[in-house]
Amino acid sequence: MLMISESDILRFVRSRRYQPMPAEGIAEHFGLAQEEFDALRRLVREMELVGELVEVKRGCLATPERVGLVVGVLHCHPRGF
């Protein structure tokens, strides 16, 4: 059972001292055991799918705002107008 929540991860990732790091670095920051890492990875993946986190260089994680990205859905007409 994972002892940290989505809001804990977002609070950490949005903090001024955060530098993009892989999920392993986040697990180390929170002092998670190896057994909890798989649950953390699943939670991070869910957060990526809804656009709360993005994966940047070398698997490092950041918020879209921090790296200048916009999250959303782009609708285009097939014929270009």
C-alpha positions, -999 to +999 in steps of 0.1 A: +000+000+000+014+034-010+017+058+019+019+090-002-009+105-023-011+123-056-013+156-038+019+149-019+037+142-052+023+173-068+033+195-038+069+181-041+071+185-079+057+220-078+081+231-050+109+256-058+137+232-048+124+204-071+146+196-102+131+171-127+140+136-117+129+101-125+104+082-104+132+066-085+143+100-072+108+108-060+107+074-042+140+082-025+128+117-015+097+101+002+118+073+017+097+046+000+106+009+003+112-012-028+078-028-024+061+006-027+079+016-058+056-003-082+026+014-067+044+048-070+052+040-107+015+032-114+004+064-096+029+085-116+017+068-148-019+078-140-008+113-133+010+114-167-021+102-185-043+130-171-016+156-177-005+164-142+030+152-149+051+149-180+082+129-188+110+150-201+146+141-208+159+107-197+126+097-180+127+127-156+093+140-144+080+176-142+048+195-143+037+207-177+038+244-165+074+241-154+086+230-188+064+253-208+038+228-221+001+230-225-021+200-217-052+195-237-068+179-268-061+193-303-091+190-326-083+193-363-104+189-394-091+161-417-092+184-447-072+211-430-098+238-424 
